[in-house]
Amino acid sequence: MGLAEEFTLSPERVAEGIGRLPSLPALAMELLQHIDGEPDTGEVAEMIGQDPVLTGSLLRIANSSFYGLQGRIGTIPDAITVLGLGNVRTLAMSMALANVFNRAGGAPVAMRRFWQHSGAVAICTKSLARRLRVNESAAFAAGLLHDIGRLVLQSAFPGHFSAVCTYQQHVDCEAFQAENTVLGTDHAQIGAWLARSWNFPDTLQRAIAYHHTPDCLEANRLAGLVHVADCVVHALDICEDEQERVPRIDDAVWRCYELPRDQMVAVLGEVETHFGTACDILLAA
């Protein structure tokens, strides 16, 4: 039996693996459904307040040095007033989603690298979105979730994930290329299947599915932003991974989203300043 036949993952097998993951919390699902809109402030505060553990964690983070507001925020409405509805919603959604995957298991070092990269891509995508007048909350969510297919592989198919890593060590290629060779699919497609099964908004499903295939981006600016942010973060070598291969930004996508040099330098500065705290928040969820 060849390598491809031994480890091929059909949509049916992936669906079985997704079914073994912890279920998505209702709160995260509600927040994601409203990610493209502007829900009522009171409605968001009430939704978050129904989860006392999440409320406590969110207030602790809101009062941390990350925001420089120690001791000033005592309630979720206070947090929304001071930090803004978008930031609070994004924080709550991120922590609820991270909790699902942290409970699903995975090697601590691998999980830390995953959240380092995902947190950095989320910050970078949000920073780009702010300068290009794209919805920042949706951009952060797309950046955070773009590689969730890799977590499905780690959690539900550890043997397959290991085979991909072994192949990549011997062949100089990107992860999604190794996955397609070994598995017959890749983490972007697997992540999109998960996003569809969890009823993520269509824009998030497409951003996850197409962040490595910019020729499919005409209908989704968000996927283009994630593609750029993903390549930028890999180039920064935030995870200090010896096996990491820096992907090339698609020329057509870069022409669409290219920023002046001073703004791009500012984006990189935001990523390098905040990614560590973002990673700690996600690991502690």
C-alpha positions as CSV (number, residue, x, y, z in Angstrom):
1,M,0.0,0.0,0.0
2,G,1.4,3.4,-1.0
3,L,1.7,6.4,1.3
4,A,-1.2,8.2,-0.3
5,E,-3.5,5.2,-0.1
6,E,-2.6,4.5,3.5
7,F,-3.3,8.0,4.8
8,T,-5.9,9.3,2.4
9,L,-8.6,11.2,4.2
10,S,-12.0,11.2,2.5
11,P,-14.7,13.7,3.4
12,E,-16.5,10.9,5.3
13,R,-13.5,10.2,7.5
14,V,-13.0,13.8,8.2
15,A,-16.6,14.2,9.2
16,E,-16.2,11.3,11.6
17,G,-13.1,13.0,13.1
18,I,-15.0,16.3,13.4
19,G,-17.8,14.4,15.2
20,R,-15.3,13.4,17.9
21,L,-14.3,17.0,18.7
22,P,-15.9,18.8,21.7
23,S,-19.0,20.7,20.5
24,L,-18.9,24.4,19.8
25,P,-20.3,26.4,22.7
26,A,-23.6,28.2,22.0
27,L,-22.0,31.5,22.9
28,A,-19.2,31.2,20.3
29,M,-21.8,30.2,17.7
30,E,-24.0,33.2,18.4
31,L,-21.0,35.6,18.4
32,L,-19.8,34.2,15.1
33,Q,-23.2,34.5,13.5
34,H,-23.1,38.2,14.2
35,I,-19.5,38.8,13.2
36,D,-20.3,40.7,10.0
37,G,-23.0,42.9,11.7
38,E,-23.3,45.3,14.6
39,P,-25.4,43.6,17.3
40,D,-26.9,45.6,20.2
41,T,-24.4,46.3,23.0
42,G,-26.8,45.1,25.6
43,E,-27.5,41.9,23.7
44,V,-23.7,41.1,23.5
45,A,-23.2,41.9,27.2
46,E,-26.2,39.6,28.1
47,M,-24.8,36.7,26.0
48,I,-21.4,36.9,27.5
49,G,-22.8,37.3,31.0
50,Q,-24.5,33.9,30.8
51,D,-21.1,32.2,31.0
52,P,-19.6,33.2,34.4
53,V,-16.2,31.4,33.7
54,L,-15.8,33.3,30.4
55,T,-16.9,36.5,32.0
56,G,-14.3,36.2,34.8
57,S,-11.5,35.4,32.3
58,L,-12.5,38.2,30.0
59,L,-12.5,40.8,32.8
60,R,-9.1,39.5,34.0
61,I,-7.7,40.0,30.5
62,A,-9.4,43.4,30.0
63,N,-7.7,44.6,33.2
64,S,-4.3,43.2,32.3
65,S,-1.3,45.1,31.0
66,F,-2.3,44.2,27.5
67,Y,-4.8,47.0,27.6
68,G,-3.1,49.2,30.2
69,L,-6.3,49.6,32.2
70,Q,-5.6,47.7,35.4
71,G,-8.5,47.8,37.9
72,R,-10.8,50.0,35.8
73,I,-13.2,47.4,34.4
74,G,-15.6,45.5,36.6
75,T,-18.4,44.4,34.4
76,I,-18.9,43.3,30.8
77,P,-20.9,46.6,30.0
78,D,-17.9,48.5,31.5
79,A,-15.6,46.5,29.2
80,I,-17.7,47.3,26.2
81,T,-17.7,51.0,27.1
82,V,-13.9,51.2,27.6
83,L,-12.6,48.7,25.0
84,G,-15.4,48.9,22.4
85,L,-18.0,46.4,21.4
86,G,-15.8,44.9,18.6
87,N,-12.8,44.2,20.9
88,V,-15.0,42.6,23.6
89,R,-16.9,40.5,21.2
90,T,-13.6,39.4,19.5
91,L,-12.0,38.5,22.9
92,A,-15.0,36.5,24.0
93,M,-15.3,34.6,20.7
94,S,-11.6,33.9,20.6
95,M,-11.5,32.5,24.1
96,A,-14.6,30.3,23.6
97,L,-13.2,28.8,20.4
98,A,-9.7,28.3,21.9
99,N,-11.3,26.4,24.8
100,V,-12.8,23.9,22.4
101,F,-9.5,23.0,20.9
102,N,-7.5,23.2,24.1
103,R,-9.9,20.6,25.5
104,A,-9.5,18.4,22.4
105,G,-5.9,17.8,23.3
106,G,-2.5,18.0,21.5
107,A,1.1,18.2,22.4
108,P,1.8,21.4,24.5
109,V,4.6,22.5,22.3
110,A,2.5,22.0,19.2
111,M,-0.4,23.8,20.7
112,R,1.7,26.8,21.8
113,R,3.2,27.1,18.3
114,F,-0.3,26.9,16.8
115,W,-1.7,29.7,19.0
116,Q,1.4,31.8,18.5
117,H,1.0,31.6,14.7
118,S,-2.8,31.9,14.8
119,G,-2.8,34.8,17.2
120,A,-0.2,36.7,15.2
121,V,-2.1,36.1,11.9
122,A,-5.3,37.4,13.7
123,I,-3.5,40.5,14.9
124,C,-2.0,41.1,11.4
125,T,-5.3,40.5,9.6
126,K,-7.1,42.9,11.9
127,S,-4.4,45.5,11.5
128,L,-4.5,45.3,7.7
129,A,-8.3,45.4,7.8
130,R,-8.3,48.6,9.8
131,R,-6.1,50.3,7.2
132,L,-8.1,49.0,4.3
133,R,-11.5,49.7,5.8
134,V,-12.6,46.0,6.1
135,N,-14.6,44.7,9.1
136,E,-12.0,44.3,11.9
137,S,-13.9,41.8,14.0
138,A,-14.5,39.5,11.0
139,A,-10.8,39.9,10.0
140,F,-9.6,38.9,13.4
141,A,-11.8,35.9,13.5
142,A,-10.7,34.8,10.0
143,G,-7.1,35.2,11.0
144,L,-7.5,33.3,14.2
145,L,-9.4,30.4,12.6
146,H,-7.6,30.1,9.2
147,D,-5.6,27.0,10.3
148,I,-8.3,25.2,12.4
149,G,-8.0,22.3,9.9
150,R,-4.5,21.6,11.4
151,L,-6.1,21.3,14.8
152,V,-8.6,18.8,13.5
153,L,-5.6,16.8,12.1
154,Q,-3.7,17.0,15.4
155,S,-6.7,16.1,17.6
156,A,-8.6,13.6,15.5
157,F,-5.9,12.2,13.2
158,P,-2.6,12.3,15.0
159,G,-1.1,9.5,13.0
160,H,-1.9,11.3,9.7
161,F,-0.6,14.5,11.1
162,S,2.7,12.8,12.1
163,A,3.0,11.3,8.6
164,V,2.6,14.8,7.1
165,C,5.3,16.2,9.4
166,T,7.6,13.4,8.5
167,Y,7.1,13.9,4.8
168,Q,7.6,17.7,5.1
169,Q,11.0,17.0,6.9
170,H,12.2,15.1,3.9
171,V,10.7,17.3,1.1
172,D,11.2,21.1,0.9
173,C,7.5,22.1,0.5
174,E,4.8,24.0,2.4
175,A,2.5,22.2,4.8
176,F,-0.5,22.3,2.6
177,Q,1.4,20.8,-0.2
178,A,2.7,18.0,2.0
179,E,-0.9,17.4,3.2
180,N,-2.2,17.1,-0.3
181,T,0.5,14.6,-1.2
182,V,0.0,12.4,1.9
183,L,-3.7,12.9,2.7
184,G,-5.3,13.8,-0.6
185,T,-6.6,17.0,1.0
186,D,-5.2,19.8,3.1
187,H,-5.9,21.7,6.3
188,A,-7.6,24.6,4.5
189,Q,-10.3,22.2,3.0
190,I,-10.6,20.3,6.3
191,G,-11.0,23.6,8.2
192,A,-13.7,24.7,5.7
193,W,-15.5,21.4,6.3
194,L,-15.4,22.0,10.1
195,A,-16.5,25.6,9.6
196,R,-19.5,24.4,7.5
197,S,-20.5,21.8,10.1
198,W,-20.4,24.4,12.8
199,N,-22.5,26.8,10.7
200,F,-19.8,29.6,10.5
201,P,-20.8,32.5,8.3
202,D,-20.0,32.0,4.6
203,T,-17.3,34.7,4.6
204,L,-15.4,32.9,7.3
205,Q,-15.8,29.5,5.5
206,R,-14.3,31.0,2.4
207,A,-11.5,32.7,4.2
208,I,-10.5,29.4,5.8
209,A,-10.9,27.4,2.6
210,Y,-9.0,29.8,0.2
211,H,-6.2,31.3,2.3
212,H,-3.6,29.3,0.3
213,T,-5.3,29.6,-3.1
214,P,-5.5,33.3,-4.0
215,D,-6.8,32.5,-7.5
216,C,-10.1,31.8,-5.8
217,L,-10.4,35.2,-4.0
218,E,-12.5,37.3,-6.3
219,A,-15.6,36.9,-4.1
220,N,-13.9,37.2,-0.7
221,R,-11.6,40.1,0.3
222,L,-11.2,38.5,3.7
223,A,-9.5,35.5,2.3
224,G,-7.0,37.8,0.5
225,L,-6.2,39.6,3.8
226,V,-5.6,36.3,5.6
227,H,-3.4,35.1,2.8
228,V,-1.2,38.2,3.1
229,A,-1.1,38.1,6.9
230,D,-0.3,34.4,6.9
231,C,2.7,34.9,4.6
232,V,3.9,37.9,6.6
233,V,3.7,36.1,9.9
234,H,5.6,33.1,8.5
235,A,8.3,35.5,7.3
236,L,8.6,36.9,10.8
237,D,9.5,33.4,12.1
238,I,7.5,34.0,15.3
239,C,7.3,30.3,16.2
240,E,11.0,29.8,15.7
241,D,10.2,26.6,13.8
242,E,13.2,25.1,12.0
243,Q,10.9,23.3,9.6
244,E,8.9,26.4,8.7
245,R,8.9,27.3,5.0
246,V,8.0,30.9,4.2
247,P,5.2,31.0,1.6
248,R,5.2,33.7,-1.2
249,I,2.5,36.3,-1.3
250,D,0.5,36.0,-4.5
251,D,1.4,38.9,-6.8
252,A,-2.2,39.8,-7.8
253,V,-3.3,39.7,-4.2
254,W,-0.4,41.9,-3.0
255,R,-1.3,44.5,-5.7
256,C,-4.8,44.6,-4.3
257,Y,-3.8,45.0,-0.7
258,E,-0.3,46.7,-0.8
259,L,0.1,49.4,1.8
260,P,2.6,52.2,1.9
261,R,5.9,51.2,3.5
262,D,5.3,53.2,6.7
263,Q,1.9,51.6,7.2
264,M,3.3,48.1,6.6
265,V,6.0,48.8,9.2
266,A,3.4,49.8,11.7
267,V,1.5,46.5,11.0
268,L,4.6,44.5,11.6
269,G,5.2,46.4,14.8
270,E,1.7,45.6,16.1
271,V,2.2,41.9,15.4
272,E,5.5,41.7,17.2
273,T,4.3,43.7,20.2
274,H,1.1,41.8,20.8
275,F,1.4,38.3,19.6
276,G,2.8,36.9,22.8
277,T,0.0,38.2,25.0
278,A,-2.6,36.9,22.4
279,C,-1.0,33.5,22.5
280,D,-1.1,33.4,26.4
281,I,-4.8,34.4,26.3
282,L,-5.6,31.6,23.9
283,L,-3.6,28.9,25.7
284,A,-5.3,29.9,29.0
285,A,-8.8,29.7,27.6
